[in-house]
Amino acid sequence: MRLIMAKVLLIDDDEALAPPLAQYLARFDFELVSAVRPSEGLQRLESEAFDALILDGMLPEMDGLEFCRRLRAGEEAWRLIPVLMLSARGDLTDRVVGLELGADDYLAKPFEPRELAARLQSLLRRAGLRTKVDEGAVAAAATSSTERTPVARLRHFEGLTIDMDRREVSNTGGALPELTSMEYELLLMLASEPGRVFSRDEILNHLRGQEADIYTRSVDILVSRLRKKLAPLDAVKTLRNAGYCLALAPASAAAAAKASTSS
């Protein structure tokens, strides 16, 4: 096994936080880079590539919610960076607004460093970043790639195709707006059993790895964002007091073969 370092940007005006946190996260193969002001954070993003962002809610110049909004409306590469927001208040309103603006997870201060590391690992798994690589398997894959054409992992539904290798979603009209990591994982979960109703608790436990409590409202927000991006398809159905399901039937074998050929 060879460890691959994931690079994380921390934007927090508490200068005493970064050094011990960087030392701790290094145990989990994270390289932590810090900025104490949003303007410094933007400069870092413009000059360096990051795998994830830890963003404090209370910052000088602009608060974390405004920074997150600008990030998601900014350069294309920034829109897919997983964002973990921190807040000393941690109330429900902050969490809901943060999710609405594109944050992928939320952690209240004070926090346990081990929980922060676990949440980062979860975000990166959702984003498709491998933090550990079996060198033998990679070498074998590199050798075999010269002998055969790799087959894309595609899932086809009526009017919708999910490319699980590229983590892209398209409809009959072409590519759809880019999904955040949580939106993509939600779609993938619903698509695993089309027509099955997943409760809010099941969705939360799948996406966050924790019991659902006051965060239930965040599922509704996430579903709403996903619906807008999948429009005009009426892909996600709500069953009152039950949950959500994918309302698209799997494409027929012939239609799937045709879609694979044209993609």
C-alpha positions as CSV (number, residue, x, y, z in Angstrom):
1,M,0.0,0.0,0.0
2,R,1.2,3.5,-0.8
3,L,-0.4,6.4,0.9
4,I,-1.6,9.4,-1.2
5,M,-1.8,12.7,0.7
6,A,-5.1,14.6,0.4
7,K,-4.6,18.4,0.4
8,V,-7.1,20.3,2.6
9,L,-7.5,24.1,2.9
10,L,-8.6,25.4,6.3
11,I,-10.0,28.9,6.5
12,D,-10.3,30.0,10.1
13,D,-9.2,33.2,11.8
14,D,-8.1,31.3,14.9
15,E,-4.3,31.1,14.2
16,A,-3.8,28.7,17.1
17,L,-6.0,26.1,15.5
18,A,-4.0,25.2,12.4
19,P,-0.7,23.9,13.7
20,P,-2.0,21.2,16.1
21,L,-4.8,20.3,13.7
22,A,-2.3,19.9,10.8
23,Q,-0.1,17.6,13.0
24,Y,-3.1,15.5,13.9
25,L,-4.6,15.2,10.4
26,A,-1.2,14.1,9.1
27,R,-1.8,10.8,10.8
28,F,-4.7,10.3,8.4
29,D,-2.7,11.3,5.3
30,F,-4.0,14.8,5.1
31,E,-1.9,17.8,4.3
32,L,-3.5,20.8,5.9
33,V,-2.9,24.3,4.5
34,S,-4.3,27.3,6.4
35,A,-5.6,30.8,5.8
36,V,-6.9,33.2,8.4
37,R,-8.8,35.5,6.1
38,P,-11.2,34.7,3.2
39,S,-9.1,36.9,0.8
40,E,-6.1,34.7,1.7
41,G,-8.2,31.6,1.1
42,L,-9.2,32.8,-2.3
43,Q,-5.6,33.4,-3.2
44,R,-4.7,29.9,-2.1
45,L,-7.5,28.5,-4.2
46,E,-6.4,30.4,-7.3
47,S,-2.8,29.2,-7.0
48,E,-3.2,25.6,-5.6
49,A,-5.4,22.6,-6.0
50,F,-7.2,21.3,-3.0
51,D,-9.2,18.1,-2.3
52,A,-11.4,19.5,0.4
53,L,-12.1,22.8,2.3
54,I,-12.7,23.3,6.0
55,L,-14.5,26.7,6.4
56,D,-15.3,28.5,9.6
57,G,-18.7,30.2,9.8
58,M,-17.5,33.3,11.6
59,L,-14.8,35.1,9.6
60,P,-13.5,38.7,9.0
61,E,-14.2,40.3,5.6
62,M,-17.1,38.0,5.0
63,D,-18.8,35.1,6.9
64,G,-18.4,31.5,5.9
65,L,-21.9,31.3,4.3
66,E,-21.0,34.2,1.9
67,F,-17.7,32.6,1.1
68,C,-19.4,29.3,0.4
69,R,-21.9,31.0,-1.9
70,R,-19.0,32.7,-3.8
71,L,-17.1,29.4,-4.0
72,R,-20.1,27.6,-5.6
73,A,-20.7,30.5,-8.0
74,G,-17.0,30.8,-8.9
75,E,-14.6,28.9,-11.1
76,E,-15.7,25.5,-12.3
77,A,-13.0,23.6,-10.4
78,W,-14.1,25.2,-7.1
79,R,-17.7,24.1,-7.4
80,L,-16.9,20.4,-6.8
81,I,-14.6,20.9,-3.8
82,P,-16.2,19.2,-0.8
83,V,-16.9,21.8,1.9
84,L,-17.0,21.1,5.6
85,M,-18.3,24.1,7.5
86,L,-17.5,24.8,11.2
87,S,-19.6,26.9,13.5
88,A,-19.3,27.9,17.1
89,R,-23.1,28.3,17.2
90,G,-24.1,25.2,15.4
91,D,-27.8,26.0,15.4
92,L,-30.3,24.5,12.9
93,T,-30.7,27.7,10.9
94,D,-27.0,28.0,10.2
95,R,-26.8,24.3,9.2
96,V,-29.8,24.6,6.8
97,V,-28.6,27.8,5.2
98,G,-25.1,26.3,4.8
99,L,-26.4,23.3,3.0
100,E,-28.6,25.5,0.8
101,L,-25.5,27.4,-0.3
102,G,-23.6,24.3,-1.2
103,A,-21.8,23.0,1.9
104,D,-21.5,19.2,2.0
105,D,-21.3,18.7,5.8
106,Y,-21.4,20.7,9.0
107,L,-19.5,20.4,12.3
108,A,-20.1,22.4,15.4
109,K,-17.3,23.9,17.5
110,P,-15.8,22.7,19.8
111,F,-15.2,19.4,17.9
112,E,-13.1,16.3,18.4
113,P,-10.2,16.1,15.9
114,R,-11.0,12.4,15.2
115,E,-14.6,13.3,14.2
116,L,-13.2,16.0,11.9
117,A,-10.9,13.5,10.3
118,A,-13.7,10.9,9.9
119,R,-15.9,13.5,8.2
120,L,-13.2,14.5,5.8
121,Q,-12.6,10.9,4.9
122,S,-16.3,10.5,4.3
123,L,-16.4,13.6,2.1
124,L,-13.5,12.5,0.0
125,R,-14.9,9.0,-0.5
126,R,-18.1,10.6,-1.8
127,A,-16.1,12.8,-4.1
128,G,-14.3,9.7,-5.4
129,L,-10.8,10.4,-4.1
130,R,-8.8,7.3,-3.2
131,T,-6.6,8.0,-0.2
132,K,-4.9,4.6,-0.4
133,V,-3.8,2.8,-3.5
134,D,-2.7,-0.8,-4.0
135,E,0.3,-0.4,-6.2
136,G,0.1,-3.9,-7.6
137,A,-3.5,-3.3,-8.7
138,V,-2.6,0.0,-10.3
139,A,0.3,-1.6,-12.2
140,A,-1.9,-4.4,-13.4
141,A,-4.5,-1.9,-14.5
142,A,-1.9,0.1,-16.4
143,T,-0.6,-3.0,-18.2
144,S,-4.1,-4.3,-19.1
145,S,-5.1,-0.9,-20.4
146,T,-2.8,-1.3,-23.4
147,E,-4.5,-4.6,-24.2
148,R,-8.2,-3.7,-23.9
149,T,-10.5,-0.8,-24.0
150,P,-12.0,-0.1,-20.5
151,V,-15.7,-0.3,-20.2
152,A,-17.4,2.6,-18.6
153,R,-19.7,1.9,-15.6
154,L,-23.0,3.4,-16.7
155,R,-26.5,3.2,-15.3
156,H,-29.3,3.9,-17.7
157,F,-32.8,5.1,-16.8
158,E,-35.6,6.6,-18.8
159,G,-34.1,9.9,-20.0
160,L,-31.2,9.7,-17.5
161,T,-27.7,8.2,-17.6
162,I,-25.3,8.0,-14.6
163,D,-21.6,7.6,-15.5
164,M,-20.1,6.2,-12.2
165,D,-16.5,6.5,-13.5
166,R,-16.7,10.2,-14.4
167,R,-19.3,10.9,-11.7
168,E,-21.4,12.7,-14.3
169,V,-25.1,12.7,-15.0
170,S,-26.7,13.4,-18.4
171,N,-30.2,13.2,-20.0
172,T,-31.3,12.9,-23.6
173,G,-30.4,16.5,-24.1
174,G,-26.8,16.2,-22.9
175,A,-24.9,16.9,-19.7
176,L,-26.9,18.2,-16.7
177,P,-25.6,20.8,-14.2
178,E,-22.7,19.5,-12.1
179,L,-23.9,17.8,-8.9
180,T,-22.2,18.3,-5.5
181,S,-20.8,15.2,-3.9
182,M,-23.9,14.9,-1.6
183,E,-26.3,15.4,-4.5
184,Y,-24.5,12.7,-6.5
185,E,-24.5,10.2,-3.6
186,L,-28.2,10.8,-3.0
187,L,-29.0,10.2,-6.6
188,L,-26.8,7.0,-6.6
189,M,-28.5,5.8,-3.5
190,L,-32.0,6.3,-5.0
191,A,-30.8,4.7,-8.3
192,S,-29.6,1.6,-6.5
193,E,-33.2,0.5,-6.1
194,P,-35.5,2.5,-8.5
195,G,-39.0,2.8,-7.1
196,R,-38.0,1.9,-3.5
197,V,-38.9,4.5,-1.0
198,F,-36.0,5.6,1.2
199,S,-36.9,7.3,4.4
200,R,-35.2,10.5,5.5
201,D,-33.4,8.6,8.3
202,E,-32.0,6.1,5.8
203,I,-30.8,8.8,3.6
204,L,-29.1,10.7,6.4
205,N,-27.5,7.6,7.8
206,H,-26.1,6.8,4.3
207,L,-24.8,10.3,3.6
208,R,-23.6,11.3,7.0
209,G,-23.0,8.0,8.8
210,Q,-24.9,9.1,11.9
211,E,-28.3,8.9,13.4
212,A,-30.8,11.4,12.1
213,D,-32.1,14.0,14.5
214,I,-32.5,17.7,13.9
215,Y,-30.8,17.4,10.5
216,T,-33.9,15.8,8.9
217,R,-34.8,19.1,7.3
218,S,-31.5,19.1,5.4
219,V,-32.7,16.0,3.4
220,D,-35.6,18.0,2.0
221,I,-33.2,20.8,0.9
222,L,-30.9,18.3,-0.7
223,V,-33.7,16.7,-2.6
224,S,-35.0,20.0,-3.7
225,R,-31.5,21.0,-5.1
226,L,-31.2,17.6,-6.9
227,R,-34.7,18.0,-8.5
228,K,-33.8,21.4,-9.9
229,K,-30.6,20.0,-11.5
230,L,-32.4,17.0,-13.0
231,A,-35.2,19.1,-14.5
232,P,-37.1,18.8,-16.7
233,L,-37.1,15.2,-15.7
234,D,-39.5,14.4,-12.8
235,A,-36.9,12.0,-11.4
236,V,-37.4,12.1,-7.6
237,K,-40.8,11.4,-6.1
238,T,-41.9,12.4,-2.6
239,L,-44.2,10.1,-0.7
240,R,-45.7,12.0,2.2
241,N,-44.6,10.9,5.6
242,A,-42.5,8.1,4.0
243,G,-39.6,9.4,2.1
244,Y,-38.2,9.7,-1.5
245,C,-37.7,7.4,-4.4
246,L,-36.3,7.5,-8.0
247,A,-39.4,7.6,-10.2
248,L,-37.5,6.6,-13.4
249,A,-37.6,3.1,-14.7
250,P,-34.4,1.4,-15.8
251,A,-33.9,1.7,-19.6
252,S,-34.4,-1.4,-21.7
253,A,-31.4,-3.3,-22.7
254,A,-31.7,-2.1,-26.3
255,A,-32.0,1.6,-25.2
256,A,-29.1,1.2,-22.8
257,A,-26.9,-0.3,-25.5
258,K,-27.8,2.6,-27.8
259,A,-27.0,5.2,-25.1
260,S,-23.6,3.5,-24.4
261,T,-22.7,3.6,-28.1
262,S,-23.6,7.3,-28.5
263,S,-21.9,8.5,-25.2
